[in-house]
Amino acid sequence: MSSITTEPDGVKTPGDRSRTKLPLTWRQRRGRWDVKYSPYLYIAPFFLVFAITGLFPILYTAFISMQNWDHIRGTGTFVGLQQFSWVLHDPNFWKAMRNTFSIFLLSSVPQIVAATLIAAMLDQNLRAKTFWRMGVLLPYVVAPIAVALIFSNMFGDQHGLINNTLADFGISPILWHTSVIPSHMAIATMVNFRWTGYNTLILLAAMQAVPRDLYEAAEVDGAGAVRRFISLTIPQIRPTFVFVIIMSTIGGLQIFEEPLIYDPFGRGGANKQWLTITLYMYNMGWLDFNFGRAAAVAWLLFVLIMIITLINTWVARRFVSGEDAVKKSKKVSQKIAQVGGK
C-alpha cells in the first residue's frame, strides 16, 4: 500500500516529504541537460560530415540532372526531365544495364561461395593461421590498376596466357575482348580476385563468434564436419551473410575500375561489350562533357540501388533474424543430439 497518509494533527509523514519538489541546483540541472542533449552532440559530427559529403552532392546532382548544364560557365538551363528521357531512350544505357547485371552475377555469386568456403577452412585449427588469414587479404590491397593490367594481359586475345595455354591443348582461342560473355567473365575474375579475401575475413569474424560448445556438442553426438557447417555455422552467421550479400550487390552495381582499364581506350569495348552503368556515366560526363545527362544516369543508378537494397532488406527481415538463427541452431543441435548425427 502507498505511504500517503496524513496525521490528524497535520504532521507530514516521511512519504509526504519525499513528494515535495525542491528547486534543482545548478549541478543537478547541468546533469539533466547532459543526459538529455549530450547524445545529440556526440552524433552531430557524423550528420555534419554526411550533410557535406553525402546529402549535398545527392541534392546538387538532382539539380544538375534537370539542367542543360554548361561546364565552362558553371550554369545551366532548366529542361525538366528531358535528360532522363534521353538516357532511357539511349540503346547504350540498356547495354550498360545488361552488362552491369551480367558482371554482377558472374562476380558476386562465385565470390560469396568461395569466401564462405575459405572462411570455413580458416576457421579450423590450422598452423600459422594468422599468416593464412592475412594472405587472403593480400589481393585486396593490390592497386586496381595493377590487377587490371595483369589480368588484361592474361586474357589477351592474341598472346594472352590463357589463350596460349588453350592453344597448347589444341583448343581455339577465346575472344576475351570481342565476345560479350567472355569479356564479362574476364572482368568478373578481376573482381573476384580483389574482393573474395575481404568478404572472407568478414565471414570468418562471424564464424569466430559462434559458440564453440555448439560444435563440441554436435561433434560428440556424431555430426560430421559438413553437417556442422550446414546446420550450425550457416544459421549462426546468417545476418552477416546477408550483410555481405547486400554489400556485394551495391559494389557489383557500381563496378568501374576493372572495365575502365580492361582495354587502353576505356570506352567499354567497340560494341560496348563490357560497358557498365558507372563507366557509361563517366564517359557521359568527362568525355562527352554532358554533365546533365551524367547526373541523370547517377540518379537512375541511385534509384536502382535503393530498390535492390529495399528488396534485400525485406528478404533479410522476413527470413533472417539473429535471435531466430540462434534459436534454430540450438534446435538443430538438439535434433542432432536426438538422432545421433545421422
N, C-alpha and C positions, 0 to 999 in steps of 0.2 A: 504494500500500500504506500501511497505517497506520504511524504513527511510534511505536507502543507497543513499545518494545524496552527491555530492561534489561541493562545491562552486567554481566558476571560478577562484577565486584568490587563490585556493589551501588550503583554511581554512577547517579543518576537522570538521564535524558535530558531535554532541554527539553520534549518532549511529555508526559512524566510530570508535570513541574512545572505545566503548564497544566491538568492534570486535577485538581489538588489544590484542594479547596473551601476558600476562605478566608472567614472571617466577614465579613458585609457591614457596611459603615459605615452610620452613621445617614443620611447623604445618599443612599447607594445604596438603602436601604430606603424612604426617602421618595419617591425617583424611581420605584421599583417600585410603590408604593401609588398614586402619581399616575397611572401608566399604567393600573393595574388598576381603580381606583374613580372617578377623576375623570369619565369619560364618564357614569356614572350620576348624578353630582351635576349635571352640565350639563343633563341632560334631566329632572331631578327637578321643576323648576318647572312644566314642561308637565303632568306627571302630577298634580301637586298641584292645579293650576287645573282640569284635566279632572275630577278626582275631586270637586271642589267644585261646579263649574258644569255638569258633564255626567253623571257617574255617579250622584251623589246624587239629582238630580231624576228620573233614569230609575227608580232603585230606589224612591224615595218615591212616584212616580206609580203604580208597580206595587202598592205597599202600599195606596194610596188606592183603586185600582180594585177592590179586593176588600172595600171597606168601604161601608157606608151612611153617607156622611160628613156630619157636621153642621158647616156652615160657621161658625156662630156660636160653638160651643164648641171647635171645632178637634179634635174626636174623632169616632170612628165605630164602627159595629157590624159585625163581620166577617160577610160574606154570601157569601163564596166567589166563584164565577164567575157569580153572578146578574146582575151589571151587564153582563158580556159577553153573556150570553144575551139580556138585554133589548135591548141595542143591535143585536144581529144579527137580532132579530125586528122591529125598527122599520123600517117602509117608507121613512121619510125617510133612514135611513142608506144604503139601497141607491140612493135617488135621488141622494144626495150622492156616492156612489161613481161612479154613471153620469156625473154632471156633471163630476166631477173628471177622469175619464179622457177625456171628450169635449173639455173645455177644454184639457187637456194635449196631446192630439193636434193640435188646431187651432192651438195656440200653438207647441209645440216644433218640429214638422216644418217649417213655413214659416220659423220663426225661424232654425233651423240652416242651412237652404238659403240664406236671404238673407244671413246672416252670412258664410257661405263665399264667396258671390259678391262681396260688398262687400270682404271681406278680400283677395280675389284682385285686385280693382281697385286697392285701396290699396297693394298690393304692387308695383305698377308704378312707373315713374319719373315721378311726377306733379309738377307745380309746386305749391308750398305744401303739401307732403304732411303736414307737422305740423298745419296748420290742418284738413285733411280728417280726419286721424286723431283729433284732439281733438273735431271736430264730431260724429263718430258716437257719442262717449261722452256727449254733452250730455243726451240723454233719460234716461240712467241716473242722473244727479244731480238730476233733477227729482223733487220730492216725490211719492210715490204718490198722495196725496190730490189734488194738483193735476192729475195725469194722469187720475184717476178723474172729477174734476169736469168737465174739458174734454171727455173722451170720452163721459161720460154725457149731456152736452148735445148732442154731435154725433149720438149715437144715440137722441135723444129720439123717442118715438112720435108726438107731435103736431106739435111745432115744431122737431124736430132738423134739423141742417144737411143730413144725408144724405137724410132723407125729403123735405125741401123741394126738394132738387136733383132727386130722383126725380120729384117732382110736376111740375116744370118740363118733364120729358120724357114726362109722361103715364103714369108708372108708379105703381102702387098703393103706398102706404106700407108699410114693413115693421114689424111689431110687435116691436121690439127688446127690449121688457121683458115681453112676454107669451108669445111663442113660445120654444120650448126652444133650437133650433139658432141662430136669430138672436141670442139673448142670449149664447150661448156664443161666437159669432163676435165680438160686440162686446167681451166680456171678453178674448178671445184677442188682439184687436187692441191692447188696452191693454198686455198682457203683452209682445207683440212689440215695441211701441214702446219700452218700457223696456229690454228685455234684449238686443235684437239688437246694439246697439252694443257692449255688454260682451263678448258672445261673439265679435264681430268682432275686437276687439283681441286676444283670446286666440289666435284662429286666425291673425291677422296676425303675432303674435310667432313662432308656429311656422313660418309661411311665410318669415319673415325669416331663420330659422336654416337653411333649405335651402341647400346649397352651390350657389353661382352657376355653378360650372363645369359642373354637370349641365345647366342651362338653356342655357349657351353651346354646349355640345357638341351638344345636341338641336337648337338653332336652326341651328347650322352644318350639321347633317345634314338640315335641311329640315323639321323638325317645326313645325307651326303652334302658335298660342297655345292653342287648345283641346286639341290633342294633348299639349302640355307640361303643361297643367293636370291633365288626366285621368291621364296616365301617369307624371308626375313629382311634381307638387305633392301630389295626394291620397295616394299611397303614403307620401310623406315625412312628412306631418302626421297620419297615421292615429292614432297614440297620443293626440295632442292632440285629435283629432276625437272619439275615444271618450270622453275626459275631459269634453269639452263636452256630449256626449250624456248621460253619467251625471249631470252637474250639472244639466242641464236637466230630466232626469227627476225628480230629487229636488225641484228647485224647483217643477216643474209639479204634483207631488202635494201640495205644501204651499201652494198659491196661496191667499191670504187677503185682502190689501188691496183688490184690484180688485173681487171680488164683494161685499165688505162695503160699499163706498161706491158701488156701481153704482146703488142707489136709496136714498132717505132713511131707510129702515127697517132696512136691514142684516140682513134675515132670509132672504135668498136667493130672494126672489120670493114672490108669493102662493101659487103651487103648487110652490114650491121648484124653480123652473126652473133657477136657477144656484147653488143651494146646494152648496158644496163640503165636503170632509171637515173641513178646518180650521175653516171657518165653522160647520159643524154642531157641532163640538167646542166652539167659543167660545160659541155660543148655549146649548149644554147646560150649560156651566159658569157663565157670567157673566150669563145672562139667566134661565135656569131654576134656577140655584144648585144643580145636582146635580153635584157635583164627582166623585162616584164613577163615574157614567156618563161624564162628560167624560174622566176618567183612563182608563177602558176604551177609549174611542174613540182616545185618544192612543196607547195600546199597540197597538191594531189597526193604526193608521196606521204606527207604528214597524215592526211586523212586515211590513206591505205594502212599505214602502220597503226593508227589508232583503232581502226576496225579490227585488224587482226589481233591487236593486244586485248581488246574487249572480248573477242571470242576466246582467246587463251585464258583470260581472267574468269570468264563464265565457266569454261571447262574446269579450271582449277577449283573454283568454288563448288562446282557440282560433284566432282569426282575426287577431289583431293582435300584432305584436312590433316594437319599434323597430328591432332589428337586421335582422329579416326584411324590414321595409319598406325599409331602406336597400339590402339585397341585391336585392330585387325591383326597386327603382327603377334600380339600376345595370344589372340585366339588361335592363330596358326601354330604358334609354339605349343599351345595346349593340345591342339589337334595332332601335331607331330608326336607329342608325348603319348597320346592315347593310341595312335596306330603304330608307334614304334618306328617312325620314319620311313615306313614302306608305302 
